[in-house]
Amino acid sequence: MNGQYGKSEAILMDKEILQRAVEEQAGENLAGCIAKAEGIHFNQVYNLRLGYRNILEIDCLWEFTSLARLHLNNNRIEKIVGLEGLINLTWLDLSFNRINKIEGLQSLLKLEVLNLNNNKISVIENMDTLQKLTHFCIANNHIGQLDNVLYLRTFKNLFTLNLFGNPVSKEDNYKFFIAAHFPDLICLDYRVLKEKTKNEAALKYQYVLEEMRREQLQIQQADNAEQSQKAELQLQTDAFVESLNGSYLFKSMFEDDPEAETLQCVPGVDHLLQTYPLFYWYSNSCRLGLAEHKQREAEVNAFLSAHAEAVAVHQKKASQILANFEHQHTEVNWDNHGVQKRLLFTDKDTVMDALATGHDNHLVKINDRETLLLTRVNAWKVTLMKGIQDKELKRNRMRLSDIYRYMDHLREHLEELQ
C-alpha cells in the first residue's frame, strides 16, 4: 500500500485543500452550517483529517496553531517537514506513506501518540524532544537492530510500542529483550506484556541491565559535573570575572612572556612563581565580582519589578478612564473589543632587563584585561538600557494602535447613528 492508490495523481498540500478538509469535517448539521457561514479560522481547528488524499508533501500548516490531532495516513509523503508551528500537537498519524527517515519532529514537545506504521524507516532517531511520548507505532518498516530500539529508553512515559513486521521482531529473544529493557512497557506489538514475561526477561538480562545502569549513572554524573561547571563559568562570565578564581591569568602572563623562560632560570624564581600571593588576590577579585554581580542583578530585578508595577498601575488607571468614558456614553452600544644560570649570575644587567621587560608585559596583560572588563560592562549597560527603551517604545506603539482602532470604532458608530 504505502499511500499508492490506483493511478490517482499526487497532489501538493495548499490552503484550498486544507479549507475543503476543514469544511468537510464541519459536517452538514446546524453547527457545521453556522461555522461555514461565519467562516472557519484555521487557528481554531483542533482535529484535522487529511488521509487518503495522495498528498506528496506537508505544507501550509503554519496557521493551525491550536491543532491537537493530525491524520496524514495513506498518502505519498516521503519526508517529514512543515510541522514546526504545530506546538500543541499531541497525536500524529503518518502511517502508510513513503517516509524513509524520522526527522522534523523537534518542535512537537507535547506529542503523545506517533504512528509511523508501514513506511520505509530503517533507523529510530531524531526524537529526543518527544519526552511526553506514550504510544509509538513503527510496524512494518525496516528496523533491523535491537540496539537501535534502546534509543527509546529515554522516553519514561512510553507504555505502548509496536515493532511488528520489522526485521528486528524476528530475532531470537526479541520479546524478552524488549520486556527487559523497557520494564514500564504495557503493550508490545498489539499484545499486553504479561508480568511473567517481564520477570523472566529481567532474570535473563540481569547482568546486562546492571551494567547498563552503571554506565548510565556514570554518564549522568559526568553530565551533571559538566553542567555544574558550565553554570559556574556562565555565572563568572556574567559577573565579568571569568578565569579569575584560579591561577589562569597569572600563568597566562608568563606563557605569553618571551622573557619568562630566562627569569625561571634564576635560582629561587621558580619557587616564587609557585607561591606568589597574587593567587589570593585573584580569588578575592573573583569573589568581589560575584558579589557585585549578585547585587547588580538584585538592583536590575528591583527596577524591572518596579517598572512592571508602574505599568500595571497606569494600565489600571487607563482602563478606569475608558470605563468611565463608556459609562458616560451609554446611549451608544459598544460591543466586541643550567648553563644559562651561570651566565645570568655573571651578567646582572641581563637579569634586570629581563625583569623589567617581564614586568612591562605583565602590566600590558592586566591592562588589557581591565579594558576588556570595562568594555563588556559598558556594552552590557547599553544593551540593558536599549532593551528597556525598545520594550517601552513597542508598548507605546501598541497602545497608540489600540487608541486609533478604538477611535475608528467610535467613528463608525457615530456615522451609523447619523
C-alpha positions as CSV (number, residue, x, y, z in Angstrom):
1,M,0.0,0.0,0.0
2,N,2.2,2.9,1.3
3,G,-0.2,5.5,0.1
4,Q,-0.4,4.3,-3.5
5,Y,-4.0,4.0,-4.7
6,G,-4.7,3.2,-8.3
7,K,-3.4,5.8,-10.7
8,S,-4.6,8.9,-8.8
9,E,-2.3,11.9,-9.4
10,A,-0.3,13.1,-6.4
11,I,-1.2,16.5,-5.1
12,L,0.5,19.2,-3.1
13,M,-1.0,20.5,0.1
14,D,-2.3,24.0,-0.2
15,K,-4.8,26.3,1.5
16,E,-7.6,25.3,-0.8
17,I,-7.2,21.6,0.1
18,L,-7.0,22.5,3.8
19,Q,-10.1,24.7,3.6
20,R,-12.0,21.9,1.9
21,A,-10.9,19.4,4.5
22,V,-11.9,21.7,7.4
23,E,-15.3,22.3,5.9
24,E,-15.9,18.6,5.3
25,Q,-15.2,17.9,9.0
26,A,-17.7,20.6,10.0
27,G,-20.4,18.5,8.5
28,E,-23.9,19.4,7.3
29,N,-25.6,19.7,10.7
30,L,-26.7,23.1,12.0
31,A,-23.5,23.8,13.9
32,G,-21.5,23.0,10.7
33,C,-23.6,25.2,8.6
34,I,-23.2,28.1,11.0
35,A,-19.5,27.6,11.1
36,K,-19.2,27.6,7.3
37,A,-21.4,30.7,7.1
38,E,-19.3,32.7,9.7
39,G,-16.0,31.4,8.3
40,I,-13.8,28.7,9.9
41,H,-10.4,30.0,11.2
42,F,-7.5,27.6,10.9
43,N,-6.2,28.6,14.3
44,Q,-9.4,27.3,15.9
45,V,-9.2,23.8,14.4
46,Y,-8.2,21.1,16.9
47,N,-8.5,18.0,14.7
48,L,-7.6,17.7,11.0
49,R,-8.1,14.6,8.9
50,L,-6.1,14.5,5.6
51,G,-5.9,10.8,5.0
52,Y,-6.3,9.1,1.6
53,R,-5.7,12.3,-0.5
54,N,-2.5,11.3,-2.3
55,I,-0.6,14.2,-0.7
56,L,3.0,14.4,-1.7
57,E,4.4,17.0,0.7
58,I,3.3,18.5,4.0
59,D,2.9,22.3,3.7
60,C,0.8,25.3,4.6
61,L,0.0,24.2,8.2
62,W,1.5,27.2,10.0
63,E,-1.9,28.7,10.8
64,F,-3.1,25.6,12.7
65,T,-1.5,26.7,15.9
66,S,-4.2,25.1,18.1
67,L,-4.1,21.7,16.2
68,A,-4.0,18.7,18.6
69,R,-4.6,15.8,16.2
70,L,-3.3,15.5,12.7
71,H,-4.1,12.5,10.4
72,L,-1.9,12.2,7.3
73,N,-2.2,8.4,6.8
74,N,-2.4,6.7,3.5
75,N,-0.7,9.4,1.3
76,R,2.5,9.6,-0.7
77,I,4.6,11.6,1.8
78,E,8.3,10.9,1.5
79,K,9.7,13.4,4.0
80,I,8.5,14.8,7.4
81,V,8.5,18.6,7.0
82,G,6.3,21.6,7.7
83,L,5.3,20.7,11.3
84,E,7.3,23.3,13.1
85,G,4.4,25.5,14.0
86,L,2.2,22.7,15.4
87,I,3.4,23.2,19.0
88,N,0.2,21.9,20.5
89,L,0.1,18.6,18.6
90,T,-0.5,15.5,20.7
91,W,-1.4,13.0,18.0
92,L,0.3,12.4,14.7
93,D,-0.6,9.7,12.2
94,L,1.8,9.3,9.3
95,S,1.2,5.6,8.6
96,F,1.1,4.1,5.1
97,N,3.4,6.6,3.4
98,R,6.8,6.5,1.9
99,I,8.9,8.1,4.7
100,N,12.5,6.7,5.0
101,K,13.8,8.9,7.8
102,I,12.5,10.2,11.1
103,E,13.0,14.0,11.2
104,G,11.2,17.3,11.5
105,L,9.6,16.5,14.9
106,Q,11.8,18.6,17.1
107,S,9.2,21.3,17.9
108,L,6.4,18.8,18.8
109,L,7.1,18.9,22.5
110,K,3.6,17.9,23.5
111,L,3.3,14.8,21.2
112,E,2.0,11.7,22.9
113,V,1.0,9.4,20.0
114,L,3.2,8.9,16.9
115,N,2.1,6.4,14.3
116,L,4.7,5.6,11.6
117,N,3.5,2.2,10.6
118,N,4.0,1.0,7.0
119,N,6.8,3.2,5.9
120,K,10.4,2.7,4.8
121,I,12.2,3.7,8.0
122,S,15.4,1.8,9.0
123,V,16.7,3.8,12.0
124,I,14.9,5.2,15.0
125,E,16.4,8.7,15.6
126,N,15.8,12.4,15.9
127,M,13.1,12.1,18.6
128,D,15.0,13.5,21.6
129,T,12.5,16.3,22.3
130,L,9.4,14.0,22.4
131,Q,9.6,13.3,26.1
132,K,5.8,13.1,26.5
133,L,5.5,10.2,24.0
134,T,3.3,7.4,25.3
135,H,2.4,5.5,22.1
136,F,4.9,4.8,19.4
137,C,4.0,2.6,16.4
138,I,6.5,1.8,13.7
139,A,5.3,-1.6,12.5
140,N,6.2,-2.9,9.0
141,N,9.3,-0.8,8.5
142,H,13.0,-1.7,8.1
143,I,14.2,-1.5,11.7
144,G,16.9,-4.2,11.9
145,Q,19.0,-3.6,15.0
146,L,17.8,-4.3,18.5
147,D,20.4,-1.9,19.9
148,N,18.7,0.9,17.9
149,V,15.4,0.2,19.8
150,L,17.2,1.1,23.0
151,Y,17.1,4.7,21.8
152,L,13.5,4.7,23.1
153,R,14.6,4.0,26.7
154,T,14.9,7.8,27.3
155,F,11.1,8.1,26.9
156,K,9.9,7.5,30.5
157,N,6.2,7.8,29.6
158,L,6.3,5.2,26.8
159,F,3.9,2.3,27.6
160,T,2.8,1.1,24.1
161,L,5.4,0.1,21.4
162,N,4.7,-1.6,18.1
163,L,7.6,-3.1,16.1
164,F,5.6,-5.8,14.4
165,G,6.7,-6.7,10.9
166,N,10.3,-5.2,11.2
167,P,13.3,-7.5,10.8
168,V,14.2,-6.8,14.4
169,S,11.0,-8.5,15.6
170,K,12.1,-11.8,14.1
171,E,15.3,-12.1,16.1
172,D,15.7,-14.6,18.9
173,N,14.6,-13.4,22.4
174,Y,13.1,-10.3,20.8
175,K,10.2,-10.2,23.2
176,F,12.4,-10.9,26.3
177,F,14.9,-8.2,25.1
178,I,12.2,-5.5,24.9
179,A,10.5,-6.6,28.1
180,A,13.8,-6.5,30.0
181,H,15.0,-3.1,28.7
182,F,11.5,-1.5,28.9
183,P,10.1,-2.6,32.3
184,D,7.3,0.0,32.2
185,L,6.0,-1.1,28.8
186,I,2.4,-2.4,28.9
187,C,1.7,-3.3,25.3
188,L,4.1,-4.7,22.6
189,D,3.0,-5.5,19.1
190,Y,-0.7,-5.2,19.8
191,R,-0.5,-7.5,22.8
192,V,-0.3,-6.9,26.6
193,L,3.1,-7.8,28.1
194,K,2.4,-10.3,31.0
195,E,4.2,-9.9,34.3
196,K,5.5,-13.5,33.9
197,T,7.3,-12.5,30.7
198,K,8.7,-9.3,32.3
199,N,10.1,-11.3,35.3
200,E,11.7,-13.9,33.0
201,A,13.2,-11.2,30.9
202,A,14.6,-9.3,33.9
203,L,16.2,-12.5,35.2
204,K,17.6,-13.4,31.7
205,Y,19.2,-9.9,31.2
206,Q,20.0,-9.2,34.8
207,Y,23.8,-8.7,34.4
208,V,23.4,-6.7,31.2
209,L,20.9,-4.4,32.8
210,E,23.1,-3.8,35.8
211,E,26.0,-2.9,33.6
212,M,23.8,-0.5,31.7
213,R,22.6,1.1,34.9
214,R,26.2,1.6,36.0
215,E,27.1,3.2,32.6
216,Q,24.1,5.4,32.7
217,L,24.9,6.5,36.3
218,Q,28.5,7.4,35.2
219,I,27.2,9.3,32.2
220,Q,24.7,11.1,34.4
221,Q,27.3,12.1,36.9
222,A,29.7,13.3,34.2
223,D,26.8,15.3,32.6
224,N,25.9,16.8,36.0
225,A,29.5,17.8,36.6
226,E,29.8,19.3,33.2
227,Q,26.5,21.2,33.6
228,S,27.7,22.5,37.0
229,Q,30.9,23.6,35.5
230,K,29.2,25.4,32.7
231,A,26.8,27.1,35.1
232,E,29.7,28.3,37.2
233,L,31.6,29.6,34.2
234,Q,28.4,31.3,32.9
235,L,27.9,33.0,36.3
236,Q,31.6,34.2,36.3
237,T,31.1,35.4,32.7
238,D,28.0,37.4,33.6
239,A,30.0,38.9,36.5
240,F,32.9,39.7,34.2
241,V,35.4,37.7,36.4
242,E,35.8,34.5,34.4
243,S,39.1,32.7,34.8
244,L,39.9,34.9,37.9
245,N,39.1,32.2,40.5
246,G,42.4,30.4,40.0
247,S,45.9,30.8,38.5
248,Y,44.8,31.0,34.9
249,L,45.5,34.7,34.4
250,F,48.8,34.6,36.3
251,K,50.1,31.6,34.3
252,S,48.9,33.2,31.0
253,M,51.0,36.2,31.7
254,F,54.2,34.1,31.8
255,E,53.0,31.9,28.9
256,D,52.8,34.9,26.6
257,D,56.0,36.5,28.1
258,P,59.2,35.8,26.0
259,E,61.4,36.6,28.9
260,A,59.7,34.2,31.3
261,E,62.0,31.3,30.5
262,T,65.0,33.4,31.2
263,L,63.7,34.5,34.6
264,Q,62.8,31.0,35.6
265,C,66.4,30.0,35.2
266,V,67.3,32.3,38.1
267,P,67.5,30.2,41.4
268,G,64.6,30.8,43.6
269,V,62.4,32.4,41.0
270,D,60.5,29.2,40.1
271,H,59.6,28.8,43.8
272,L,58.4,32.4,43.9
273,L,56.2,31.8,40.9
274,Q,54.5,28.9,42.6
275,T,53.9,30.7,45.9
276,Y,53.3,34.3,44.8
277,P,50.3,35.7,46.8
278,L,48.8,37.1,43.6
279,F,46.7,33.9,43.5
280,Y,45.0,35.1,46.7
281,W,44.3,38.5,45.1
282,Y,42.7,36.8,42.1
283,S,40.4,34.7,44.2
284,N,39.4,37.8,46.2
285,S,38.7,39.6,42.9
286,C,36.5,36.8,41.7
287,R,34.5,36.7,45.0
288,L,34.2,40.5,44.8
289,G,33.0,40.4,41.2
290,L,30.4,37.7,42.0
291,A,29.1,39.7,45.0
292,E,28.8,42.8,42.8
293,H,27.0,40.7,40.1
294,K,24.6,39.5,42.7
295,Q,23.9,43.0,43.9
296,R,23.6,44.2,40.3
297,E,21.1,41.5,39.5
298,A,19.1,42.4,42.5
299,E,19.1,46.1,41.5
300,V,18.1,45.3,37.9
301,N,15.3,42.9,39.1
302,A,14.1,45.5,41.6
303,F,14.0,48.1,38.8
304,L,12.2,45.8,36.4
305,S,9.7,44.8,39.1
306,A,9.0,48.5,39.9
307,H,8.7,49.2,36.2
308,A,6.2,46.3,35.8
309,E,4.2,47.5,38.8
310,A,4.1,51.1,37.5
311,V,2.9,49.8,34.1
312,A,0.2,47.8,35.8
313,V,-1.0,50.8,37.8
314,H,-1.1,53.0,34.8
315,Q,-2.9,50.3,32.7
316,K,-5.5,50.1,35.5
317,K,-6.0,53.8,35.5
318,A,-6.3,53.8,31.8
319,S,-8.9,51.0,31.9
320,Q,-10.8,53.0,34.6
321,I,-10.8,56.1,32.4
322,L,-12.0,54.1,29.4
323,A,-14.7,52.5,31.6
324,N,-15.9,55.9,32.8
325,F,-16.0,57.2,29.2
326,E,-18.1,54.3,28.0
327,H,-20.4,54.7,31.1
328,Q,-21.0,58.4,30.1
329,H,-22.0,57.4,26.6
330,T,-24.5,54.7,27.4
331,E,-26.8,55.7,24.6
332,V,-24.3,54.0,22.1
333,N,-23.9,50.3,22.1
334,W,-20.2,49.3,22.3
335,D,-19.8,45.5,21.8
336,N,-16.8,43.2,20.6
337,H,-13.3,44.5,21.7
338,G,71.8,25.0,33.5
339,V,74.4,26.9,31.6
340,Q,72.3,29.8,31.3
341,K,72.0,30.1,35.1
342,R,75.8,30.6,35.5
343,L,75.8,33.1,32.7
344,L,73.0,35.1,34.3
345,F,74.9,35.4,37.6
346,T,77.8,36.9,35.7
347,D,75.5,39.5,33.9
348,K,73.5,41.5,36.3
349,D,72.2,43.8,33.6
350,T,70.7,40.9,31.7
351,V,68.7,39.8,34.7
352,M,67.5,43.3,35.4
353,D,66.5,43.9,31.8
354,A,64.6,40.6,31.8
355,L,62.8,41.6,35.0
356,A,61.8,45.0,33.6
357,T,60.6,43.6,30.3
358,G,58.6,40.9,32.0
359,H,57.1,43.4,34.4
360,D,56.0,45.6,31.4
361,N,54.5,42.5,29.7
362,H,52.5,41.7,32.8
363,L,51.2,45.2,33.1
364,V,50.1,45.1,29.5
365,K,48.3,41.8,30.1
366,I,46.5,43.2,33.2
367,N,45.6,46.5,31.4
368,D,44.2,44.5,28.5
369,R,42.0,42.5,30.9
370,E,40.9,45.7,32.6
371,T,40.0,47.3,29.3
372,L,38.0,44.2,28.3
373,L,36.2,44.2,31.6
374,L,35.2,47.9,31.2
375,T,34.2,47.4,27.6
376,R,31.9,44.5,28.4
377,V,30.4,46.2,31.4
378,N,29.6,49.3,29.3
379,A,28.2,47.1,26.5
380,W,26.0,45.3,29.0
381,K,24.7,48.6,30.4
382,V,24.0,49.9,26.9
383,T,22.2,46.6,25.9
384,L,20.1,46.7,29.0
385,M,19.0,50.3,28.6
386,K,18.3,49.8,24.9
387,G,16.2,46.7,25.6
388,I,14.1,48.6,28.1
389,Q,13.7,51.5,25.7
390,D,12.8,49.2,22.8
391,K,10.2,47.4,25.0
392,E,8.7,50.8,26.1
393,L,8.6,52.0,22.5
394,K,6.9,48.9,21.3
395,R,4.4,49.0,24.2
396,N,3.6,52.7,23.4
397,R,3.1,51.9,19.7
398,M,0.7,49.1,20.6
399,R,-1.2,51.5,22.8
400,L,-1.4,54.1,20.1
401,S,-2.6,51.5,17.7
402,D,-5.3,50.4,20.1
403,I,-6.4,54.0,20.5
404,Y,-6.6,54.6,16.8
405,R,-8.7,51.4,16.4
406,Y,-10.9,52.5,19.2
407,M,-11.4,55.9,17.6
408,D,-12.2,54.3,14.3
409,H,-14.8,52.1,16.1
410,L,-16.4,55.1,17.6
411,R,-16.4,57.0,14.3
412,E,-18.2,54.1,12.6
413,H,-20.9,54.0,15.3
414,L,-21.4,57.8,15.0
415,E,-21.8,57.5,11.3
416,E,-24.4,54.8,11.7
417,L,-26.3,57.0,14.2
418,Q,-26.4,59.8,11.7
